[in-house]
Amino acid sequence: MNNEHDPRWAAIITRDAKADALFVYGVKTTGVYCRPSSASRLPRPENIEFFDTPAQAEAAGYRPSKRAAGDQTQLAAQHAQLVADACRQIELAETPPSLQALARQAGLSPFHFHRVFKASTGLTPKGYASALRSRKVRDGLKGQHSVTDTLYDAGFNSNSRFYEAADQLLGMKPRDYKGGGANNTIRFAVGQCSLGAILVAQSQTGVCAILLGDDPDTLVRDLQDQFPKAELVGADQGFEQLVAQVVGCVEAPALGLDLPLDLRGTAFQERVWQALREIPVGSTASYAQIAERIGAPKSFRAVAQACGANHLAVAIPCHRVVRSNGELSGYRWGVERKRQLLERETPR
């Protein structure tokens, strides 16, 4: 398309500030990029190219103009305030407000607001509301509140809606979660692998823990802390075949591990864990790259925290996440184990 006929060119001519969050344009003759509302001298249409984000423009070799850099800082501050206000609106609402209502309050279109919110928080508005609801349910059931009080405090308007969502939110019935896993049976077994002791545990939903360490008793205590009132049952010989399958993956990662998993995390954590499972054997990714992949480029610290919250070693391969310079960083089960796992995955 000729740039003169591109609707984005019209936004540049009119210096439309509403388009600032939608695209930037690079000027081939100067090597800089600007936002549509920039007061810079208008270039010829044949000398520009469009990019959805500043990051794309910089990847193509453009640098921000001084004015664009200042505009970007101011716009980021404005967006941060809009998102903070929207988060408070979600937190104070009895029922989650609609995307249209949140966007109208922010003075943006629903599409624009959705993108701004996700870029700032790593979650969609709906995902943020769901994560908030999940936290309220967990906190309420851990406290002195009854299940009935908790479901209404969390914004559910009926028992049926709450119980429909309970398994996904908690991994068990609400009364069982309130009792620290009471009435739930967790089967487990402890074995040995080349990395030391290994514990594998399974709920009715799937594998809920794969723990590594030096001391088997410590691993069992960790499992008890995770499910303080569940019935922990030392598994039978048939279950030990599952442990052998996990150990096989530790020793030969290329075998893979195709098992049903019982994931118990926030919406953000589960998005991170899914991204980790998509890293191929023999490859690594930085925390910043994972943040980019889940659509939350500024949330690399939260990505690191999600890696640290992982209870499923190897199955959720957080050992494949490294620093941006390639150096190894912290690992729940020890940096040396992380190094050994990566070495086994490296093609020789």
N, C-alpha and C positions, 0 to 999 in steps of 0.2 A: 504494500500500500504506500502511495505517495504520502509523505509526512504532512503535507498541507491538507490532506483529506482525512487525516487521523484525528478523531475527536480530542485526543490528548494535546494536539497542537493548538486547538482552540482554547484549552485550559491555560496553556502557556501565554498565549496572546493576551488573554483577559487577566492573567496572573491570579488564577482562581485558587485561593487558599484551601478550599474544600478538597482539592485534588492532591494536596501535599502528601497525604498518607497513602495515596494510590500508586504513585510512580515518581521517578526522577528521570531527568534527561541528561545525557552526556553530550558535550560539545566537542566534536572531533578536532576542531582547529585549536582549541585551548587545552584539551585534556582534562577538563574539570566537569563535574556534574552539578546540577542545580535542581531545586524543587520548582514546581510550576509557578508558585507565587513570588519567586525570586525577582528582585528589582534590577538584576543584572541586564546588560544590553541584550536585546533579543538576537539570537543567532539566525542564520539562514536555515530554513527547514531541512534542506538537504545535508546540513552539517551536524544534525543531531541524531541520536538513537535513544530509544526508550528502554527503561529498566523498571521492574516491579519494585525493587528495593535498592537502597544505597549499597548494600553488600554485593549485589549483582554488578552494579556499576564499578565498584572498586575491584571486583574480580576481573572485570574486563579492562582494567588498567587506568580507569579514571580516578582522580582525586577530588575530594570535596572542595568547592570554592569556599573562601573565608565566610562569605555570607551564608552559604548552605550549611556549613558547620555550626554557625550560630543559630540558624533557624532550626537545625536538627535538635540541638540541645534544648531549645525552648519548646519545641513540639513534644519532645520526649517527656519534659516536665509536665506539660499539659495533659498528655495521655496518662501519665502516672497518677495524676490527681483524679482524672475521670474514672480510672479503673479502681482506685481506692474508694471513691464515692460509691461506685457500683457494688463493690464487695461489701461495704457497710449496708447498702440497701438490701442485698441478698441475706446478710446475716441477721438483720432486724425484721425481715418479712416473716409472717406466719406461714405463708406458702411461697415457694420460689417464684419470683416475678418472671414474666415472659421476656424473651429476647427483645421483642418490640418495645416493651415498657422500659427496659434498661437503656436501650438505644435512644429512645425519645428523651429520657432524663439526661442523657449525655449530650444530646444535640447532634447525634450522628445517625447515619443510616444503619439499619440492622447489620448489613454485610460489613460495613466499615467498623462498627463497634465490635462485632464478633472477632474480627482480625486483630484489632488493637488489644482487646481483652486477652486473647490467647497469647499474643506476643509478650505481654507483660507478666502473665501468671503461669503460662504453660498449660492452662486448662481453658476449655470453653466455659462460658457462663453456666451452662447446664452442668458441666463437669465439676465446676467449683461448688455449685449448690449441692451436688450429690456427695462430694467429698466432705463438705461441711455437715451435711445430714448424717453421713457415716460417722464422723467424729462425735457428733452430739449423741448418737445412739450408743456408741462405745463408752463414752464418758458417763452417760446416764446410767447404763447398766452396771458399770463398775462402781458407781456410787450407791446411794441409799434409795434412789428412785425406783418405783415399780415399773414393770414393763409398760403398763398403760400410760403412766405419766410420761415415760420416756418417748413413746411413740408420738404423743401429741406435742411434746416439747420439740421434737425433731421435725415437726411440720407435716406429719402424716395425718390425714383427716379421717382415716378409718382403720380399724384393725386389719381388715383384709389386705389393704394396700401395704401395710407394714409387714405382715407376715409373708406376703408375696416377695418382698425385697429382702427379707431377713437373711436368707441363706447366702445371697450374693454379698450383703454387707458384712456378715459375721462369720460365715462358713458353718453355722450351726443354728439351732433354735435359740431365740432370744433368752429364754429362761436358762438355757444351758450356758450361754455366754455369760449371763449375769452371775452364774455359779462358777465362773472360771473354767468352763469346759465340762462341768458336771454332766453326767449322763451321756458323755461322748467317750468312745473307746478309741484310743490311739495305739495302734500296733507299732512296735519298733524292734530294732535289733542293732547291735553294735558289732562291728567287724574291724578288720585291719586291712590297710592298703599301704602302698609305698610311701604315702604322705603321713602315715600315723593311724590313729583311731578314726573310725568313721561311723556315724549313726544315721540310720535311715528310719523315718517314721511316716506312717500313713494313716489318714483319717478315712471316713467313709467317702469323702469327695476325691481324694487322691493323695499323692506324696506331699506331706506338709512340712517336712524338715529333712535336710541333708547337712549334717554338721561334721566338721573336721577338727581334729585337735590332737593333743598328746596324751590326754588322760581320759579313758572311757567314762569314768565316774563323773567327770566334769561335764561331758557331753550329755549324760543322762540328766544331770541337774539343770543344764540349760533347757532341755526339753520340758522338764517339770516347771521351770519358770515360765515357759511359753504357754503351757496348758496346766495351770496349778491345780485344777480340780478334776481334770479328765482322768479316766481310768487308763493308765499306761500298762500295756500288756506286752511282755516279752514274746515276740512272735515265734511261730512254729517253723519247722524246717522249710515249708513251702515259702514262707515270707523271706527266709534267708536267700532264696533264689533271686529275690528282688534286690537285696543288698549286693549280691554277686554281680548283678547287672549294672548297678551304680558303680561298683568298684571297677568293673570292666571299662566303663567310660572314663574313669579317672586314669587308668593305666594306658588306655588307647582311645583318646578323644575322638578320633575319626569314626569310631563306631556309632557315636551319637547316643542320645538318650530319649527315647520316645515313650514317655510315661504320662498318665494323667496327673496334673498338679493341683494342689489345693493352695491357691494364692490368696493371701490375706494382707492386703495393703490398701493404701489410698488410691484414688483414681490416678493421681500423678505417678505414684510408685509403680503401679501396674503398667502404665505406659512405658516407663523406663525399662522395666523388666522385659516387656515384650520386645523393645528395641535391642536389648542385650541378646536375646535369643536369636535375633536376626543377624548377629555378627558371625560370619563364617568361621569354621575351625581354621586356625592358622593365621587369622587376622586379628587386629586390634583396632580400637577406636578411642579417641580422647573423650573426656567428660563433655568438652565443648561440642564435639561432633555429635554425641548422643543428644545433647540439648537441641542442636539444630534439627536432628532427625525427628524429634517429637514435636517440633514447631515451637520450642521455647528457648531460643538462642541465648537468653540472658540467665537461664536457670541452671548453669553448670554446677553450682554449689549444691543445689537441691538434687541434681542427678547423683552427685557423690554421696549425699545422705541416703538416697534411695538404694544405692549399691550397698551401703553399710547396713541397711535394714533387711537385706536379703538373707533368708534362712535356708535357701536351697542351693548350696554349693554345686557347681558343675551344671546342674539343670538350668539354673539362671546364671550364665557364665560372666559374672561380674569381674572375674580375673582377666577378661579380655579388654578391660577399660584401663587406659594408662593416661599419664599426663600428656599435654600437648607436645612436649619435646621428646616423647617416647619413653621417658623414665617411668619406673614402677612407683606407684603410690600405695597408700594403705590398703589392706585387705583384711576382711573380718577374721580370716583364719591364718593370718601371717603372711608377710611379703615373700618369705622364702617359698612357701607353698605356691604362691602366685607365680613366682619365677619358674618353678618346676613344671607347673601346669602349662605355661606358655612355651617352655622349651619342648615339651612333648608334642605340642601342636605345630611347632615350626617345621616346615618341610626340610628334609636333609638331602 
